[in-house]
Amino acid sequence: MESITGGGGSPRRVVVAVDESEESMHALSWCLSNVVSAAAAKSPAASPPAVVLVHARPARPLYYPVIDGAGYVLTQEVMDSMDQYMATAADTVVAKARDICTAFPNVKVETRVEKGDPREVICGAVEKAGADMVVMGSHGYGFLQRTLLGSVSNHCVQHCKCPVVVVKRPGSNGKAS
């Protein structure tokens, strides 16, 4: 596997997409163990590699109805409460990912939480960070779910301008990662 340490000892950057799923946390652990640690072991004197944790927080749609499907009025207070819940959920995801990174003290960790469609948030973060690689987990959706929901990883493979590694959890589809 190619080292992620760039020429001249400058650190290289790996974006890891994280969400609340076990798959994304497995992908982060895999990246730290197999990509980042390998690079640090090959060049211990070089600057530590940087891992950029990216979380896409759903944006509140502008078209929220005044009355929901059950007939309840959605007040500004309710909508603010929903926003606060999504912010807290994002903080929890990022904290869990940072906690996983603490086992690798030689790694510089940055975080980015942005509102929007995960496909666009991840691709945008990759470009902004000047990433050399993207690592993301596979949720293992079947054909129908991928067709209806779209595949974030497939979109990133097609649109990111750097290598994208999609990590499957051991045992998913009967295969190991």
FENWO-V222745 format. One record per residue. N is the residue number from 0. RES is the residue in one letter. SS is DSSP state (helix for helix, strand for strand, loop for the rest). PSI is psi in whole degrees, 0 to 359 (NA if undefined). D_CENTER is the distance of its C-alpha to the mean C-alpha in Angstrom with 1 decimal. Layout:
<<N & RES & SS & PSI & D_CENTER> <N & RES & SS & PSI & D_CENTER>>
This chain:
<<0 & M & loop & 138 & 21.5> <1 & E & loop & 141 & 21.5> <2 & S & loop & 150 & 20.9> <3 & I & loop & 6 & 18.2> <4 & T & loop & 122 & 20.9> <5 & G & loop & 172 & 22.4> <6 & G & helix & 151 & 26.1> <7 & G & helix & 11 & 28.0> <8 & G & helix & 4 & 25.9> <9 & S & loop & 139 & 23.3> <10 & P & loop & 147 & 19.8> <11 & R & loop & 165 & 17.2> <12 & R & strand & 136 & 13.6> <13 & V & strand & 122 & 10.6> <14 & V & strand & 131 & 7.2> <15 & V & strand & 120 & 4.5> <16 & A & strand & 127 & 1.0> <17 & V & loop & 142 & 3.0> <18 & D & loop & 194 & 6.0> <19 & E & loop & 358 & 9.7> <20 & S & loop & 153 & 10.2> <21 & E & helix & 327 & 11.8> <22 & E & helix & 319 & 10.3> <23 & S & helix & 324 & 6.7> <24 & M & helix & 325 & 8.8> <25 & H & helix & 318 & 11.1> <26 & A & helix & 321 & 8.9> <27 & L & helix & 313 & 8.3> <28 & S & helix & 317 & 12.1> <29 & W & helix & 316 & 13.0> <30 & C & helix & 313 & 11.6> <31 & L & helix & 320 & 13.4> <32 & S & helix & 320 & 16.4> <33 & N & helix & 336 & 16.8> <34 & V & helix & 303 & 15.6> <35 & V & helix & 312 & 15.8> <36 & S & helix & 322 & 18.8> <37 & A & helix & 319 & 20.6> <38 & A & helix & 318 & 20.4> <39 & A & helix & 323 & 21.6> <40 & A & helix & 324 & 24.3> <41 & K & helix & 328 & 25.6> <42 & S & loop & 70 & 25.9> <43 & P & loop & 334 & 26.3> <44 & A & loop & 345 & 28.1> <45 & A & loop & 163 & 25.4> <46 & S & loop & 145 & 23.1> <47 & P & loop & 143 & 20.1> <48 & P & loop & 153 & 17.0> <49 & A & strand & 134 & 14.3> <50 & V & strand & 125 & 10.7> <51 & V & strand & 111 & 8.6> <52 & L & strand & 124 & 5.9> <53 & V & strand & 127 & 4.5> <54 & H & strand & 129 & 5.2> <55 & A & strand & 116 & 7.5> <56 & R & strand & 130 & 10.7> <57 & P & loop & 134 & 13.4> <58 & A & loop & 144 & 16.3> <59 & R & loop & 124 & 19.7> <60 & P & loop & 145 & 21.7> <61 & L & loop & 346 & 24.9> <62 & Y & loop & 25 & 26.9> <63 & Y & loop & 130 & 26.8> <64 & P & loop & 153 & 30.2> <65 & V & loop & 327 & 32.7> <66 & I & strand & 128 & 33.5> <67 & D & loop & 181 & 31.0> <68 & G & loop & 334 & 31.9> <69 & A & loop & 1 & 33.8> <70 & G & loop & 8 & 36.0> <71 & Y & loop & 142 & 34.5> <72 & V & strand & 128 & 34.3> <73 & L & loop & 102 & 30.9> <74 & T & loop & 169 & 32.0> <75 & Q & helix & 324 & 30.2> <76 & E & helix & 318 & 30.0> <77 & V & helix & 316 & 28.2> <78 & M & helix & 321 & 25.7> <79 & D & helix & 323 & 25.2> <80 & S & helix & 320 & 24.7> <81 & M & helix & 319 & 22.0> <82 & D & helix & 317 & 20.2> <83 & Q & helix & 320 & 20.7> <84 & Y & helix & 315 & 19.3> <85 & M & helix & 324 & 16.0> <86 & A & helix & 319 & 15.8> <87 & T & helix & 319 & 16.7> <88 & A & helix & 318 & 14.1> <89 & A & helix & 318 & 11.3> <90 & D & helix & 321 & 13.2> <91 & T & helix & 316 & 13.5> <92 & V & helix & 312 & 9.8> <93 & V & helix & 320 & 9.5> <94 & A & helix & 318 & 12.9> <95 & K & helix & 317 & 12.2> <96 & A & helix & 318 & 9.5> <97 & R & helix & 322 & 12.0> <98 & D & helix & 319 & 14.7> <99 & I & helix & 323 & 13.4> <100 & C & helix & 339 & 13.5> <101 & T & loop & 340 & 17.1> <102 & A & loop & 352 & 18.4> <103 & F & loop & 78 & 17.9> <104 & P & loop & 343 & 19.9> <105 & N & loop & 5 & 20.2> <106 & V & loop & 130 & 16.7> <107 & K & strand & 125 & 16.0> <108 & V & strand & 129 & 12.9> <109 & E & strand & 155 & 11.9> <110 & T & strand & 147 & 9.7> <111 & R & strand & 124 & 9.3> <112 & V & strand & 120 & 9.5> <113 & E & strand & 148 & 11.0> <114 & K & strand & 141 & 13.0> <115 & G & loop & 183 & 13.1> <116 & D & loop & 129 & 12.2> <117 & P & helix & 323 & 8.6> <118 & R & helix & 312 & 10.2> <119 & E & helix & 322 & 11.9> <120 & V & helix & 313 & 9.4> <121 & I & helix & 311 & 7.1> <122 & C & helix & 320 & 10.5> <123 & G & helix & 318 & 12.0> <124 & A & helix & 324 & 9.8> <125 & V & helix & 315 & 10.4> <126 & E & helix & 315 & 14.0> <127 & K & helix & 322 & 14.4> <128 & A & helix & 347 & 13.2> <129 & G & loop & 42 & 15.4> <130 & A & loop & 147 & 12.9> <131 & D & loop & 345 & 14.7> <132 & M & strand & 149 & 12.0> <133 & V & strand & 136 & 8.6> <134 & V & strand & 131 & 7.5> <135 & M & strand & 155 & 6.0> <136 & G & strand & 157 & 8.0> <137 & S & loop & 127 & 10.9> <138 & H & loop & 349 & 12.3> <139 & G & loop & 30 & 15.6> <140 & Y & loop & 147 & 17.0> <141 & G & loop & 179 & 20.6> <142 & F & helix & 313 & 22.2> <143 & L & helix & 314 & 23.2> <144 & Q & helix & 319 & 19.9> <145 & R & helix & 321 & 18.2> <146 & T & helix & 316 & 21.2> <147 & L & helix & 316 & 21.2> <148 & L & helix & 338 & 17.6> <149 & G & loop & 156 & 16.4> <150 & S & loop & 118 & 13.7> <151 & V & helix & 315 & 10.3> <152 & S & helix & 319 & 10.1> <153 & N & helix & 318 & 13.8> <154 & H & helix & 315 & 13.5> <155 & C & helix & 321 & 11.1> <156 & V & helix & 321 & 13.6> <157 & Q & helix & 331 & 16.4> <158 & H & helix & 341 & 15.4> <159 & C & loop & 146 & 13.5> <160 & K & loop & 24 & 16.3> <161 & C & loop & 169 & 15.1> <162 & P & strand & 142 & 14.6> <163 & V & strand & 123 & 11.7> <164 & V & strand & 121 & 11.7> <165 & V & strand & 118 & 11.0> <166 & V & strand & 125 & 11.7> <167 & K & loop & 147 & 14.0> <168 & R & loop & 147 & 15.1> <169 & P & loop & 138 & 18.7> <170 & G & loop & 349 & 21.1> <171 & S & helix & 129 & 19.1> <172 & N & helix & 26 & 21.8> <173 & G & helix & 11 & 24.1> <174 & K & loop & 154 & 22.5> <175 & A & loop & 157 & 20.9> <176 & S & loop & NA & 17.8>>
